[in-house]
Amino acid sequence: MTRLRKMMIEELERRNYSQNTRRIYLYAVTEFARHFHCSPDQLGLDDVRAYQAHLFRERKLKANSICVYVEALRFLFVHVLKRRWTVDDLPYPKRPRTLPLVLRHAEVAQRINSAATARDRVILMALYATGMRRAELTQLKIADIDTQRRVIHIRGGKGRKDRDVMLSPKLLEAMRQYWRSLKRKPKIWLFPGGSAGDLEQPVNDKVVWLACDRAVDRADIHKRIHPHTLRHSFATHLLEAGTDIRTIQILLGHGDLKATSVYLHLSRRHLEATASPLDGLTRDSTTPA
């Protein structure tokens, strides 16, 4: 391990960044150094600008992904190397505002029923039944499943915030079936599986991606679907069922209601309840002269 990498890891730990953020930031800085064949502390903002252009032109990354790279490099330069960096020096690329994909109820069921294994099935059910993020799901412990209160405790979610989500009876039954099918019972993690199947380590989020991909392939769904699609579907379906948006905000763990309000644009119930002004015109006014 290089001295600079060690310094960055220590700074990330001091600021209590999540494991997922640490992994992403370290990867981004490593890619930056690999591109220039040089240690990042020998590079400057002009090199970051050139690398940003490379990510757009050569690697064809989207603005959201490039923002993550820029944020990681900003952390390195400001907090580790103690250098000056302002938005004027290197502005973030403008992020497009696109609506997330939402599945119909039948598509969710089709996807769950197409799971390749019992574990894949429980993973997909848990994502849709609770709206949790994939990183939150990988960190679930057996002790977090509160069968008496029918809730799941999510510890240290995004922003290091804890919250409770509902425990569906169907999900609970699926979890029990999955547990009974395990030959080796884990003691800590609900979904164990570190390197070489280590029961003392949780699975990584790549396992969640693979569970999703396998189900999509087997279901023959021709849409670009990822684990977060089930989170979007969870929130939209709750809204369409009449759940108030503040409750959905709490369940999703959003710090700002604006992040949750995107589901108002996706809710069929809200769209259908709003009449087009065209429908208010009289018949005479819309009859051709």
N, C-alpha and C positions, 0 to 999 in steps of 0.2 A: 504494500500500500504506500502510495506517495505521501509526502508531507502535506501537500495541498489537499488531497482527498481526505486525509485524517482531520485536517483543520475544518473542512466543510462538514464532515460528519459530526464533529463535536459541536459546531455552531448550530446545526439542525437539531441536535439533541438538546442543547441548552434552551432553544426556543420551543421545544416540545412539539415539533412538527410530527405529523403522523408518519407511520412506516411507509405508507403509499406515497406521500409527498416526498419523503427522503429518497425513495427509490427512483422516482421520476426526475427529481432535480439532479441526482448523481448521474443518471443516464444521459440527461441533456448536456451536462457539462462534459462528460466523457466523449459524446459525439462531437461537440464543439472542438475539443482538443484533437480528436482524431482527424477532423476535417483539415486542420491546419498543420498536423504533424508537429505539434508544439504544445508545451505546457501552457494552460490558460493564463497563468500569471505573467507570461511573456507577451500577451496579446492585449489589445485595447478596444475602445468603443468603435473605431473604424472597422476593426475585424468583426465585431458583433454585427455591424450594419451590413457588411459583405456577406456574413453567414446568414443573416435574415433574408437577404435577396436570394441566396442559394436555396434556402428552404422553400421559397415561393417558386422560383424559376425552374430549378433542377429537380427537386424532390416533390414538387407539386403539393405541398402540404396546405391544409386549410388554415384560415386565420386563427381559429381557436387553438389548433395544435401549435402554431408558431408563437402564440401568446404564452403558452406554457414554457417553451424554450427560452423566450425572452425573460420571463419571470425567474426562471432558474439561473440564468446568467446574471440577472440583476442581483439576485441573492448572493452569488459568488463575488461579484465586484464590490457591492456595497457592504455586506456583512462579514465577508471573509477577507477580501483584499483591502477593504477600507478605502475604496476609491469613490470619486464623485460620479454620480449618475442621476440625471433628471429626465423627466418626460420629454423636455425639449431636446435633450441630447439624443434620445432614442425613443420615439413614441411607439406605443403598442399599435399593431395593425387593427383597423376597424373590424369588429366582429359582425358578420351578418346575422340578422334576427330571423331565424327560421323556426317554424313550428315543428315540434317533435312528432314522430310517427306514433300513432295509437292503433292498437289492434282491436278488432271486434271481439265480443265475448266468445264467439265460436272459434275464432283464430287462436285465442289464448288457450281454450280447451284442447284444440287440435295440437298445439305446440306441446302442452303438458303431456298429453297422451302419447306423443311421439318420442318421449324421453328414452334414451338408450339404456339407462340403468335405473335402479331404484334410487340411487343417490342423485342422479341427474333430475329425476322427477321431483324429489323433495326440494332440491335447489330451485327449480323453476317455480314450483308452487309457493315457496317461501318468498321469492322475489315479488310475485304477483299478489300474494295474500297480505303482505305487510308494506310493500313499497320501499323496502330498505335498499340501500346501495350495495353493489356487489362486494366492495371492501368491507362493509359492515357485516354482510352475511358470512364471509370467510372467518371473521373474528368471533362468531357466536360460540359461547360456551354452553355446556349442558346446564350449568347453574342459571343461565339466563332465561331458560324456558320455565316460566311460572305457570304451572298447570292449575293451581288453585285460583289465581286471579285471572287466568286466561289472558296473559300478556307476555310479550317477549321484551326483555330488557336489552336495549342497544347501548353498549358502553363505548364511550369515546368516538361518537360519530363525527361527521365533518365539523370542523371547528372545535373538536374535543368536547362535544356536547352529548350528554346522555339523554335518552328518551325511551318511552314505552310505546309499543305498537300492539295492535290486537293479535291474539292467537286464535286463529280460525279453528273450529272443531275438525274440519276436514284436514287442515294442515297438521294438527296434532295427531290425528289418526295415521296420516302418512308418515310422520316422524316416528311414531311407535313401530310401524311396520318396517321402516328402514332400520331402526335400532335393533329389532329382533333378527333382521337378516345379517347383521354384522357378526362375523366369527370372532373377531377380536374387539372387545368393547373399550372404547376410549374412556379416559377418566376426566378429561378437561374439555376438549374441543368437540363441538357437535359434528363438525366436518373435518376430521383429522386427515393428515396426508402430506406431511413434509417430504423431504427427499427420502427416497426408498421406503415410502409408506410409513414414516415415523409418526406414531400416534401422539407424540408429545408436541407436535407442531401442527398448526392449522394449514388447510389448503391455501394456495395462493389464488388470486383472482383470475388467473389463466384457466383454472379448472372451471370456473363459472362461465367464462367465455366458451369453452369447449362444450359444456353441457348445453348451452344455447345453440351453438352451431350444429351440433349433432341432431338436436330436435328439429331445427329448421330444415336440415337436409332430409331427414326421415319423413317430415310432414309435407315436403315438397312445396314450401311456401316461397313464393317469388317476391320477397320483399327484403330490404336490408334491415335485418333485425339484430339487435344486440341486447345484453342484459338490462340496460337502462330502459329499453322499450317497455318492459313489463312494469317498471316503476311509473312511466308515463301513463300506461294503460290503467294501472291501479288508481292513480289520482283522478284521471278523467272519468272512469267508471263510477267512482265515489261521487264526484260532482254531479254526474247525470242521475244518480240515484237520490240526490237531494241533500247530501252531506254539505254543510257550510264550509266555505273556503278557509276559514280560520282553523277549523279542525283538521282539514287536509294539510295546512301549513305545518301544524304541530306534528302530525303523523310523518310527514316527509322530512322534518328536521330543518326546514328552511328558516333562516334567520330574518329574511325580509319577505313580506307578503307579495312584493312585486315578482319574486321568483315563482310564486305559486299561481299568480294571476294569469300566467300563460295558459293554464288549463281552461280558463273561461273561453278562450278562443277555440278550444278543441271540443268543448262540451256540446253535444247535439241538442241536449235539453235547453241550454241557454240560447242557442241559435234558433231553435224552433219557436221559442217563446217570444222572440223579437220579430215583429212583422216588418217586412220591407215597406218603405214609403210608397212603392208602386201599388201595393194592395189597397192603399187608402184613396187612390184616385177613383173618381166615378167612371162608370162605363163609357159615358159620352166623351169624357176627356181623353180616353185612350183609343177611341174609334177613329180610324183614318178619315181625313176630310174627303 
